[in-house]
Amino acid sequence: MFSVYGLSGPIFRGTFERFKELPGVLHSRAIRPIAGDEPRLPFNAPTAQALGAYREMLRAEPDRGPLYHAYQIMQRQVVSVSSRDAVERAWRLLLERRIHQAPVLDPGYQLVGIVSERDLLTALNVDEGGARDVLARQVSDVMSTPVVSADPVTDIRRIAEVMLEHQIDGVPIVNESAALVGFVSRSDILRAIITDPPLSLWR
């Protein structure tokens, strides 16, 4: 399930299929479908032996089960900023926490946007790690809005497709009460793929 939040509150809530049909809410880029099946390797005796050995190796490690949903890989300690924060304060927070983006919450703690280092740098110049020539602007002046979010129980393949299609680096995770409960970035998805094999991402 996906939602879109803007300055006026929730704009959309629905399935992945309905989200893809939304006209002009977010700038999107179509993904070319993959034609045909993946090429198959020739199945001969050495290949069969290699596959058998690999399966034996996998049996030695317990399978942790399929990885389906956002809540299984999301960051739960989410660094967020206020829409009323000064640009310089938000930039320093991202720098201190070594992150490149953060969800933006309004004074009522509702999701209204997302802000990145790139957004913040439009309002300040950085010299030797310090901010100079700071314009008197708030996060709300430079953040990206509306912003797409996902429910905790959302297929991570759907989230990955949204990231690719809309060229975004992360998706806030919002529960049924519209509270920010997590964040899934590209790094989280990649980390899930490479950490603690064997790991079934989906079946």
MITOR-335530 format. One record per residue: x, y, z of N, C-alpha, C in turn. Coordinates in nm, 3 decimals, decimal comma. Layout:
BEGIN
+---------+---------+---------+---------+---------+---------+---------+---------+---------+
:      nx :      ny :      nz :     cax :     cay :     caz :      cx :      cy :      cz :
+---------+---------+---------+---------+---------+---------+---------+---------+---------+
:       X :       Y :       Z :       X :       Y :       Z :       X :       Y :       Z :
...
+---------+---------+---------+---------+---------+---------+---------+---------+---------+
END
This chain:
BEGIN
+---------+---------+---------+---------+---------+---------+---------+---------+---------+
:      nx :      ny :      nz :     cax :     cay :     caz :      cx :      cy :      cz :
+---------+---------+---------+---------+---------+---------+---------+---------+---------+
:   0,084 :  -0,118 :   0,000 :   0,000 :   0,000 :   0,000 :   0,089 :   0,124 :   0,000 :
:   0,055 :   0,222 :  -0,086 :   0,133 :   0,344 :  -0,095 :   0,044 :   0,465 :  -0,062 :
:   0,107 :   0,571 :  -0,014 :   0,039 :   0,698 :   0,012 :   0,124 :   0,810 :  -0,044 :
:   0,060 :   0,922 :  -0,073 :   0,132 :   1,042 :  -0,115 :   0,089 :   1,154 :  -0,023 :
:   0,187 :   1,222 :   0,039 :   0,160 :   1,329 :   0,133 :   0,215 :   1,461 :   0,078 :
:   0,136 :   1,567 :   0,094 :   0,179 :   1,701 :   0,056 :   0,154 :   1,798 :   0,170 :
:   0,167 :   1,927 :   0,141 :   0,151 :   2,028 :   0,244 :   0,009 :   2,032 :   0,299 :
:  -0,089 :   1,992 :   0,218 :  -0,228 :   1,994 :   0,263 :  -0,271 :   1,863 :   0,328 :
:  -0,179 :   1,768 :   0,342 :  -0,211 :   1,639 :   0,402 :  -0,210 :   1,527 :   0,300 :
:  -0,277 :   1,416 :   0,330 :  -0,277 :   1,302 :   0,238 :  -0,343 :   1,337 :   0,105 :
:  -0,277 :   1,301 :  -0,004 :  -0,329 :   1,325 :  -0,138 :  -0,383 :   1,196 :  -0,198 :
:  -0,319 :   1,085 :  -0,162 :  -0,357 :   0,956 :  -0,220 :  -0,322 :   0,845 :  -0,123 :
:  -0,403 :   0,739 :  -0,126 :  -0,372 :   0,616 :  -0,055 :  -0,435 :   0,501 :  -0,133 :
:  -0,352 :   0,403 :  -0,170 :  -0,405 :   0,292 :  -0,247 :  -0,299 :   0,192 :  -0,284 :
:  -0,338 :   0,099 :  -0,368 :  -0,248 :  -0,008 :  -0,409 :  -0,143 :   0,042 :  -0,506 :
:  -0,043 :  -0,042 :  -0,528 :   0,065 :  -0,009 :  -0,622 :   0,008 :   0,016 :  -0,762 :
:  -0,089 :  -0,065 :  -0,802 :  -0,146 :  -0,051 :  -0,936 :  -0,219 :   0,083 :  -0,951 :
:  -0,293 :   0,124 :  -0,848 :  -0,362 :   0,254 :  -0,854 :  -0,262 :   0,369 :  -0,848 :
:  -0,154 :   0,350 :  -0,769 :  -0,052 :   0,454 :  -0,759 :   0,011 :   0,482 :  -0,895 :
:   0,036 :   0,375 :  -0,971 :   0,099 :   0,392 :  -1,102 :   0,010 :   0,467 :  -1,200 :
:  -0,121 :   0,469 :  -1,174 :  -0,214 :   0,537 :  -1,263 :  -0,234 :   0,684 :  -1,228 :
:  -0,172 :   0,730 :  -1,119 :  -0,188 :   0,870 :  -1,079 :  -0,128 :   0,962 :  -1,184 :
:  -0,203 :   1,058 :  -1,235 :  -0,149 :   1,148 :  -1,336 :  -0,079 :   1,269 :  -1,274 :
:   0,048 :   1,285 :  -1,301 :   0,120 :   1,407 :  -1,270 :   0,140 :   1,442 :  -1,126 :
:   0,123 :   1,348 :  -1,032 :   0,148 :   1,381 :  -0,891 :   0,297 :   1,389 :  -0,865 :
:   0,371 :   1,293 :  -0,918 :   0,516 :   1,293 :  -0,905 :   0,577 :   1,282 :  -1,044 :
:   0,691 :   1,344 :  -1,063 :   0,762 :   1,330 :  -1,189 :   0,811 :   1,188 :  -1,203 :
:   0,776 :   1,123 :  -1,312 :   0,811 :   0,983 :  -1,326 :   0,880 :   0,956 :  -1,457 :
:   0,948 :   0,842 :  -1,462 :   1,016 :   0,797 :  -1,582 :   0,979 :   0,651 :  -1,601 :
:   0,930 :   0,620 :  -1,719 :   0,882 :   0,485 :  -1,744 :   0,998 :   0,387 :  -1,746 :
:   0,971 :   0,266 :  -1,699 :   1,068 :   0,158 :  -1,702 :   1,037 :   0,069 :  -1,820 :
:   1,136 :   0,040 :  -1,900 :   1,114 :  -0,048 :  -2,013 :   1,096 :  -0,191 :  -1,964 :
:   0,989 :  -0,257 :  -2,008 :   0,970 :  -0,397 :  -1,966 :   1,077 :  -0,486 :  -2,025 :
:   1,108 :  -0,593 :  -1,953 :   1,206 :  -0,691 :  -2,000 :   1,134 :  -0,789 :  -2,090 :
:   1,181 :  -0,802 :  -2,211 :   1,116 :  -0,890 :  -2,307 :   1,173 :  -1,031 :  -2,296 :
:   1,081 :  -1,128 :  -2,289 :   1,125 :  -1,267 :  -2,290 :   1,179 :  -1,313 :  -2,157 :
:   1,215 :  -1,437 :  -2,153 :   1,272 :  -1,496 :  -2,032 :   1,420 :  -1,472 :  -2,026 :
:   1,477 :  -1,490 :  -1,908 :   1,622 :  -1,480 :  -1,893 :   1,687 :  -1,598 :  -1,963 :
:   1,806 :  -1,577 :  -2,019 :   1,872 :  -1,688 :  -2,087 :   1,904 :  -1,800 :  -1,990 :
:   1,890 :  -1,921 :  -2,035 :   1,915 :  -2,037 :  -1,951 :   2,053 :  -2,097 :  -1,981 :
:   2,118 :  -2,139 :  -1,875 :   2,248 :  -2,203 :  -1,892 :   2,228 :  -2,346 :  -1,940 :
:   2,318 :  -2,397 :  -2,022 :   2,306 :  -2,536 :  -2,065 :   2,316 :  -2,629 :  -1,944 :
:   2,225 :  -2,725 :  -1,935 :   2,219 :  -2,814 :  -1,819 :   2,290 :  -2,944 :  -1,855 :
:   2,415 :  -2,957 :  -1,814 :   2,490 :  -3,078 :  -1,843 :   2,537 :  -3,140 :  -1,711 :
:   2,614 :  -3,247 :  -1,720 :   2,655 :  -3,318 :  -1,599 :   2,735 :  -3,231 :  -1,503 :
:   2,840 :  -3,157 :  -1,550 :   2,915 :  -3,071 :  -1,456 :   2,826 :  -2,966 :  -1,391 :
:   2,733 :  -2,911 :  -1,470 :   2,642 :  -2,811 :  -1,413 :   2,555 :  -2,873 :  -1,305 :
:   2,504 :  -2,994 :  -1,331 :   2,420 :  -3,063 :  -1,234 :   2,497 :  -3,090 :  -1,105 :
:   2,625 :  -3,131 :  -1,118 :   2,707 :  -3,157 :  -1,000 :   2,729 :  -3,029 :  -0,919 :
:   2,755 :  -2,920 :  -0,991 :   2,778 :  -2,793 :  -0,924 :   2,652 :  -2,748 :  -0,849 :
:   2,536 :  -2,761 :  -0,914 :   2,411 :  -2,724 :  -0,849 :   2,384 :  -2,810 :  -0,726 :
:   2,415 :  -2,940 :  -0,738 :   2,396 :  -3,030 :  -0,625 :   2,483 :  -2,990 :  -0,507 :
:   2,609 :  -2,958 :  -0,535 :   2,700 :  -2,917 :  -0,429 :   2,653 :  -2,788 :  -0,363 :
:   2,601 :  -2,695 :  -0,445 :   2,553 :  -2,568 :  -0,391 :   2,432 :  -2,590 :  -0,300 :
:   2,341 :  -2,679 :  -0,343 :   2,224 :  -2,707 :  -0,261 :   2,263 :  -2,771 :  -0,128 :
:   2,364 :  -2,859 :  -0,131 :   2,411 :  -2,921 :  -0,007 :   2,467 :  -2,816 :   0,088 :
:   2,539 :  -2,720 :   0,032 :   2,596 :  -2,613 :   0,114 :   2,484 :  -2,531 :   0,178 :
:   2,377 :  -2,503 :   0,102 :   2,267 :  -2,425 :   0,155 :   2,196 :  -2,496 :   0,270 :
:   2,190 :  -2,629 :   0,263 :   2,123 :  -2,703 :   0,369 :   2,196 :  -2,691 :   0,502 :
:   2,323 :  -2,660 :   0,496 :   2,401 :  -2,647 :   0,619 :   2,366 :  -2,520 :   0,694 :
:   2,305 :  -2,421 :   0,623 :   2,268 :  -2,295 :   0,687 :   2,115 :  -2,286 :   0,694 :
:   2,060 :  -2,246 :   0,806 :   1,914 :  -2,231 :   0,814 :   1,866 :  -2,117 :   0,726 :
:   1,763 :  -2,143 :   0,649 :   1,704 :  -2,040 :   0,565 :   1,619 :  -1,950 :   0,653 :
:   1,646 :  -1,821 :   0,650 :   1,573 :  -1,729 :   0,736 :   1,435 :  -1,695 :   0,681 :
:   1,401 :  -1,754 :   0,568 :   1,268 :  -1,731 :   0,514 :   1,265 :  -1,614 :   0,417 :
:   1,156 :  -1,604 :   0,344 :   1,146 :  -1,499 :   0,243 :   1,138 :  -1,360 :   0,304 :
:   1,196 :  -1,265 :   0,236 :   1,196 :  -1,126 :   0,279 :   1,100 :  -1,051 :   0,187 :
:   0,989 :  -1,008 :   0,243 :   0,884 :  -0,950 :   0,160 :   0,858 :  -0,802 :   0,185 :
:   0,858 :  -0,763 :   0,312 :   0,796 :  -0,638 :   0,350 :   0,892 :  -0,531 :   0,400 :
:   0,846 :  -0,406 :   0,390 :   0,928 :  -0,292 :   0,430 :   0,971 :  -0,300 :   0,576 :
:   0,882 :  -0,344 :   0,664 :   0,915 :  -0,345 :   0,807 :   1,031 :  -0,438 :   0,839 :
:   1,063 :  -0,532 :   0,748 :   1,171 :  -0,626 :   0,772 :   1,309 :  -0,566 :   0,743 :
:   1,313 :  -0,459 :   0,666 :   1,443 :  -0,401 :   0,632 :   1,454 :  -0,252 :   0,663 :
:   1,344 :  -0,189 :   0,704 :   1,345 :  -0,043 :   0,720 :   1,430 :   0,000 :   0,839 :
:   1,479 :   0,124 :   0,832 :   1,545 :   0,186 :   0,946 :   1,436 :   0,237 :   1,040 :
:   1,443 :   0,193 :   1,166 :   1,338 :   0,230 :   1,260 :   1,372 :   0,359 :   1,336 :
:   1,500 :   0,388 :   1,351 :   1,540 :   0,513 :   1,415 :   1,554 :   0,619 :   1,304 :
:   1,444 :   0,685 :   1,273 :   1,440 :   0,776 :   1,160 :   1,479 :   0,917 :   1,204 :
:   1,573 :   0,975 :   1,131 :   1,610 :   1,115 :   1,153 :   1,519 :   1,199 :   1,064 :
:   1,440 :   1,285 :   1,126 :   1,350 :   1,372 :   1,050 :   1,379 :   1,517 :   1,086 :
:   1,330 :   1,607 :   1,002 :   1,344 :   1,751 :   1,028 :   1,207 :   1,815 :   1,022 :
:   1,196 :   1,932 :   1,081 :   1,071 :   2,006 :   1,080 :   1,065 :   2,096 :   0,958 :
:   0,946 :   2,114 :   0,906 :   0,930 :   2,204 :   0,791 :   0,966 :   2,347 :   0,828 :
:   0,965 :   2,379 :   0,958 :   0,998 :   2,515 :   1,003 :   1,145 :   2,532 :   1,039 :
:   1,223 :   2,424 :   1,035 :   1,365 :   2,435 :   1,065 :   1,435 :   2,525 :   0,964 :
:   1,537 :   2,596 :   1,012 :   1,621 :   2,673 :   0,920 :   1,701 :   2,577 :   0,834 :
:   1,728 :   2,618 :   0,711 :   1,803 :   2,533 :   0,618 :   1,938 :   2,494 :   0,676 :
:   2,008 :   2,588 :   0,739 :   2,140 :   2,560 :   0,794 :   2,131 :   2,453 :   0,904 :
:   2,029 :   2,461 :   0,990 :   2,014 :   2,362 :   1,097 :   1,990 :   2,222 :   1,038 :
:   1,906 :   2,214 :   0,937 :   1,879 :   2,084 :   0,874 :   2,004 :   2,028 :   0,808 :
:   2,080 :   2,114 :   0,744 :   2,203 :   2,069 :   0,676 :   2,302 :   2,014 :   0,779 :
:   2,317 :   2,084 :   0,892 :   2,410 :   2,037 :   0,996 :   2,363 :   1,903 :   1,054 :
:   2,234 :   1,884 :   1,068 :   2,181 :   1,758 :   1,120 :   2,215 :   1,643 :   1,025 :
:   2,194 :   1,663 :   0,895 :   2,227 :   1,559 :   0,798 :   2,377 :   1,530 :   0,801 :
:   2,457 :   1,634 :   0,816 :   2,602 :   1,618 :   0,819 :   2,644 :   1,539 :   0,943 :
:   2,589 :   1,574 :   1,059 :   2,625 :   1,505 :   1,183 :   2,584 :   1,359 :   1,182 :
:   2,468 :   1,329 :   1,126 :   2,417 :   1,192 :   1,124 :   2,468 :   1,112 :   1,003 :
:   2,542 :   1,178 :   0,916 :   2,600 :   1,114 :   0,797 :   2,492 :   1,051 :   0,709 :
:   2,387 :   1,127 :   0,686 :   2,281 :   1,082 :   0,597 :   2,264 :   1,186 :   0,486 :
:   2,200 :   1,146 :   0,380 :   2,188 :   1,233 :   0,262 :   2,049 :   1,289 :   0,241 :
:   1,953 :   1,244 :   0,323 :   1,816 :   1,291 :   0,307 :   1,740 :   1,264 :   0,436 :
:   1,627 :   1,334 :   0,452 :   1,546 :   1,313 :   0,572 :   1,401 :   1,348 :   0,542 :
:   1,307 :   1,270 :   0,599 :   1,166 :   1,308 :   0,587 :   1,141 :   1,441 :   0,658 :
:   1,043 :   1,515 :   0,610 :   1,008 :   1,645 :   0,669 :   0,869 :   1,633 :   0,731 :
:   0,857 :   1,675 :   0,858 :   0,730 :   1,671 :   0,930 :   0,682 :   1,813 :   0,959 :
:   0,551 :   1,832 :   0,955 :   0,495 :   1,962 :   0,989 :   0,485 :   1,975 :   1,140 :
:   0,439 :   2,090 :   1,193 :   0,430 :   2,107 :   1,339 :   0,341 :   2,003 :   1,407 :
:   0,251 :   1,939 :   1,332 :   0,166 :   1,834 :   1,389 :   0,226 :   1,696 :   1,372 :
:   0,353 :   1,689 :   1,333 :   0,428 :   1,564 :   1,315 :   0,372 :   1,476 :   1,203 :
:   0,312 :   1,540 :   1,103 :   0,264 :   1,469 :   0,986 :   0,365 :   1,485 :   0,872 :
:   0,382 :   1,379 :   0,795 :   0,475 :   1,382 :   0,682 :   0,425 :   1,479 :   0,575 :
:   0,513 :   1,571 :   0,532 :   0,475 :   1,667 :   0,427 :   0,576 :   1,672 :   0,313 :
:   0,693 :   1,611 :   0,331 :   0,793 :   1,618 :   0,224 :   0,918 :   1,541 :   0,260 :
:   1,019 :   1,559 :   0,178 :   1,150 :   1,500 :   0,202 :   1,255 :   1,600 :   0,154 :
:   1,366 :   1,608 :   0,226 :   1,469 :   1,705 :   0,190 :   1,603 :   1,633 :   0,180 :
:   1,682 :   1,670 :   0,082 :   1,813 :   1,609 :   0,060 :   1,922 :   1,715 :   0,074 :
:   2,045 :   1,667 :   0,079 :   2,158 :   1,760 :   0,081 :   2,153 :   1,853 :  -0,039 :
:   2,119 :   1,798 :  -0,154 :   2,113 :   1,879 :  -0,277 :   2,011 :   1,991 :  -0,264 :
:   1,894 :   1,958 :  -0,203 :   1,791 :   2,060 :  -0,183 :   1,843 :   2,173 :  -0,094 :
:   1,909 :   2,134 :   0,016 :   1,956 :   2,233 :   0,113 :   2,065 :   2,322 :   0,056 :
:   2,148 :   2,265 :  -0,030 :   2,259 :   2,343 :  -0,086 :   2,212 :   2,450 :  -0,184 :
:   2,085 :   2,447 :  -0,221 :   2,033 :   2,556 :  -0,305 :   2,017 :   2,685 :  -0,225 :
:   2,021 :   2,675 :  -0,091 :   2,001 :   2,792 :  -0,006 :   2,125 :   2,829 :   0,074 :
:   2,234 :   2,756 :   0,056 :   2,357 :   2,791 :   0,128 :   2,478 :   2,746 :   0,048 :
:   2,589 :   2,809 :   0,076 :   2,718 :   2,768 :   0,019 :   2,802 :   2,707 :   0,130 :
:   2,877 :   2,604 :   0,096 :   2,959 :   2,535 :   0,195 :   3,106 :   2,561 :   0,164 :
:   3,179 :   2,601 :   0,266 :   3,322 :   2,629 :   0,249 :   3,397 :   2,562 :   0,363 :
:   3,482 :   2,463 :   0,328 :   3,562 :   2,389 :   0,425 :   3,474 :   2,329 :   0,535 :
:   3,363 :   2,270 :   0,494 :   3,277 :   2,202 :   0,589 :   3,182 :   2,291 :   0,665 :
:   3,194 :   2,423 :   0,649 :   3,105 :   2,515 :   0,719 :   3,013 :   2,587 :   0,623 :
:   2,897 :   2,627 :   0,673 :   2,799 :   2,697 :   0,589 :   2,829 :   2,846 :   0,586 :
:   2,823 :   2,904 :   0,467 :   2,838 :   3,048 :   0,455 :   2,739 :   3,097 :   0,349 :
:   2,718 :   3,226 :   0,343 :   2,622 :   3,284 :   0,250 :   2,487 :   3,215 :   0,262 :
:   2,441 :   3,201 :   0,387 :   2,316 :   3,130 :   0,413 :   2,198 :   3,222 :   0,386 :
:   2,106 :   3,176 :   0,302 :   1,984 :   3,250 :   0,279 :   1,885 :   3,221 :   0,391 :
:   1,807 :   3,322 :   0,427 :   1,710 :   3,305 :   0,537 :   1,590 :   3,226 :   0,485 :
:   1,608 :   3,095 :   0,476 :   1,501 :   3,010 :   0,424 :   1,478 :   2,893 :   0,518 :
:   1,355 :   2,844 :   0,516 :   1,319 :   2,727 :   0,596 :   1,320 :   2,602 :   0,508 :
:   1,317 :   2,488 :   0,577 :   1,316 :   2,361 :   0,504 :   1,197 :   2,354 :   0,409 :
:   1,083 :   2,408 :   0,450 :   0,963 :   2,405 :   0,366 :   0,984 :   2,476 :   0,232 :
:   1,081 :   2,567 :   0,225 :   1,107 :   2,641 :   0,102 :   1,185 :   2,559 :   0,000 :
:   1,258 :   2,456 :   0,045 :   1,346 :   2,383 :  -0,047 :   1,316 :   2,234 :  -0,056 :
:   1,229 :   2,182 :   0,030 :   1,202 :   2,039 :   0,031 :   1,125 :   1,995 :  -0,093 :
:   1,127 :   1,865 :  -0,119 :   1,047 :   1,806 :  -0,226 :   0,913 :   1,764 :  -0,170 :
:   0,806 :   1,811 :  -0,232 :   0,669 :   1,776 :  -0,191 :   0,580 :   1,782 :  -0,312 :
:   0,482 :   1,694 :  -0,326 :   0,445 :   1,586 :  -0,235 :   0,548 :   1,474 :  -0,234 :
:   0,535 :   1,386 :  -0,136 :   0,629 :   1,276 :  -0,118 :   0,552 :   1,145 :  -0,112 :
:   0,606 :   1,042 :  -0,176 :   0,542 :   0,910 :  -0,172 :   0,593 :   0,833 :  -0,052 :
:   0,502 :   0,765 :   0,018 :   0,537 :   0,682 :   0,132 :   0,474 :   0,545 :   0,113 :
:   0,514 :   0,450 :   0,197 :   0,460 :   0,314 :   0,190 :   0,422 :   0,266 :   0,329 :
:   0,328 :   0,171 :   0,334 :   0,292 :   0,106 :   0,459 :   0,403 :   0,010 :   0,501 :
:   0,411 :  -0,024 :   0,631 :   0,511 :  -0,122 :   0,675 :   0,499 :  -0,256 :   0,603 :
:   0,376 :  -0,298 :   0,573 :   0,357 :  -0,425 :   0,504 :   0,340 :  -0,396 :   0,354 :
:   0,452 :  -0,358 :   0,291 :   0,455 :  -0,331 :   0,148 :   0,569 :  -0,411 :   0,088 :
:   0,542 :  -0,479 :  -0,020 :   0,640 :  -0,561 :  -0,089 :   0,762 :  -0,475 :  -0,127 :
:   0,881 :  -0,520 :  -0,087 :   0,999 :  -0,439 :  -0,116 :   1,030 :  -0,432 :  -0,264 :
:   0,979 :  -0,527 :  -0,342 :   0,996 :  -0,516 :  -0,487 :   0,918 :  -0,398 :  -0,541 :
:   0,799 :  -0,374 :  -0,486 :   0,718 :  -0,259 :  -0,527 :   0,790 :  -0,129 :  -0,490 :
:   0,847 :  -0,126 :  -0,368 :   0,920 :  -0,006 :  -0,325 :   1,039 :   0,020 :  -0,417 :
:   1,113 :  -0,087 :  -0,451 :   1,228 :  -0,072 :  -0,539 :   1,185 :  -0,018 :  -0,675 :
:   1,070 :  -0,065 :  -0,725 :   1,023 :  -0,018 :  -0,856 :   0,984 :   0,129 :  -0,851 :
:   0,921 :   0,171 :  -0,741 :   0,886 :   0,313 :  -0,725 :   1,012 :   0,399 :  -0,722 :
:   1,115 :   0,353 :  -0,650 :   1,241 :   0,428 :  -0,645 :   1,300 :   0,446 :  -0,784 :
:   1,302 :   0,338 :  -0,861 :   1,359 :   0,345 :  -0,995 :   1,274 :   0,434 :  -1,087 :
:   1,144 :   0,415 :  -1,080 :   1,055 :   0,484 :  -1,173 :   1,052 :   0,634 :  -1,148 :
:   1,061 :   0,673 :  -1,020 :   1,052 :   0,815 :  -0,986 :   1,187 :   0,875 :  -0,950 :
:   1,293 :   0,797 :  -0,968 :   1,430 :   0,844 :  -0,945 :   1,445 :   0,906 :  -0,805 :
:   1,399 :   0,832 :  -0,704 :   1,413 :   0,876 :  -0,565 :   1,503 :   0,777 :  -0,491 :
:   1,566 :   0,825 :  -0,385 :   1,664 :   0,744 :  -0,313 :   1,609 :   0,678 :  -0,188 :
:   1,487 :   0,711 :  -0,150 :   1,431 :   0,651 :  -0,030 :   1,282 :   0,675 :  -0,019 :
:   1,217 :   0,592 :   0,061 :   1,072 :   0,601 :   0,080 :   1,042 :   0,599 :   0,230 :
:   0,976 :   0,702 :   0,284 :   0,933 :   0,698 :   0,424 :   0,827 :   0,589 :   0,443 :
:   0,828 :   0,527 :   0,560 :   0,730 :   0,425 :   0,593 :   0,635 :   0,483 :   0,698 :
:   0,506 :   0,485 :   0,663 :   0,405 :   0,549 :   0,746 :   0,297 :   0,446 :   0,780 :
:   0,256 :   0,440 :   0,908 :   0,157 :   0,340 :   0,947 :   0,014 :   0,391 :   0,922 :
:  -0,085 :   0,311 :   0,965 :  -0,225 :   0,343 :   0,939 :  -0,269 :   0,471 :   1,009 :
:  -0,196 :   0,511 :   1,114 :  -0,228 :   0,634 :   1,186 :  -0,156 :   0,755 :   1,129 :
:  -0,093 :   0,738 :   1,013 :  -0,018 :   0,844 :   0,944 :   0,105 :   0,887 :   1,023 :
:   0,156 :   0,798 :   1,109 :   0,278 :   0,827 :   1,185 :   0,399 :   0,770 :   1,113 :
:   0,505 :   0,847 :   1,108 :   0,631 :   0,802 :   1,048 :   0,695 :   0,697 :   1,137 :
:   0,713 :   0,575 :   1,086 :   0,767 :   0,467 :   1,168 :   0,897 :   0,408 :   1,112 :
:   0,938 :   0,451 :   0,993 :   1,060 :   0,396 :   0,937 :   1,097 :   0,463 :   0,806 :
:   1,206 :   0,415 :   0,749 :   1,255 :   0,470 :   0,622 :   1,330 :   0,360 :   0,549 :
:   1,302 :   0,343 :   0,421 :   1,372 :   0,245 :   0,338 :   1,448 :   0,319 :   0,229 :
:   1,579 :   0,299 :   0,228 :   1,664 :   0,361 :   0,127 :   1,716 :   0,256 :   0,031 :
:   1,779 :   0,302 :  -0,076 :   1,843 :   0,209 :  -0,169 :   1,944 :   0,122 :  -0,095 :
:   2,017 :   0,182 :  -0,002 :   2,119 :   0,107 :   0,072 :   2,056 :  -0,005 :   0,154 :
:   1,938 :   0,018 :   0,209 :   1,871 :  -0,085 :   0,288 :   1,837 :  -0,205 :   0,202 :
:   1,789 :  -0,181 :   0,081 :   1,755 :  -0,290 :  -0,009 :   1,880 :  -0,366 :  -0,051 :
:   1,986 :  -0,294 :  -0,085 :   2,111 :  -0,361 :  -0,123 :   2,170 :  -0,439 :  -0,007 :
:   2,162 :  -0,382 :   0,113 :   2,216 :  -0,449 :   0,232 :   2,141 :  -0,579 :   0,258 :
:   2,010 :  -0,579 :   0,234 :   1,930 :  -0,700 :   0,256 :   1,972 :  -0,810 :   0,160 :
:   2,014 :  -0,772 :   0,041 :   2,054 :  -0,871 :  -0,058 :   2,186 :  -0,937 :  -0,022 :
:   2,281 :  -0,860 :   0,033 :   2,416 :  -0,913 :   0,053 :   2,442 :  -0,963 :   0,195 :
:   2,351 :  -0,937 :   0,291 :   2,377 :  -0,971 :   0,431 :   2,327 :  -1,111 :   0,465 :
:   2,409 :  -1,184 :   0,538 :   2,373 :  -1,314 :   0,595 :   2,310 :  -1,410 :   0,496 :
:   2,379 :  -1,448 :   0,389 :   2,323 :  -1,549 :   0,300 :   2,320 :  -1,684 :   0,371 :
:   2,234 :  -1,781 :   0,332 :   2,138 :  -1,766 :   0,222 :   2,013 :  -1,691 :   0,267 :
:   1,961 :  -1,608 :   0,180 :   1,847 :  -1,525 :   0,211 :   1,753 :  -1,524 :   0,093 :
:   1,629 :  -1,564 :   0,114 :   1,531 :  -1,563 :   0,007 :   1,463 :  -1,427 :   0,006 :
:   1,486 :  -1,348 :  -0,098 :   1,421 :  -1,218 :  -0,106 :   1,274 :  -1,233 :  -0,141 :
:   1,241 :  -1,329 :  -0,225 :   1,103 :  -1,356 :  -0,259 :   1,095 :  -1,494 :  -0,322 :
:   0,977 :  -1,552 :  -0,322 :   0,955 :  -1,685 :  -0,378 :   0,831 :  -1,683 :  -0,463 :
+---------+---------+---------+---------+---------+---------+---------+---------+---------+
END
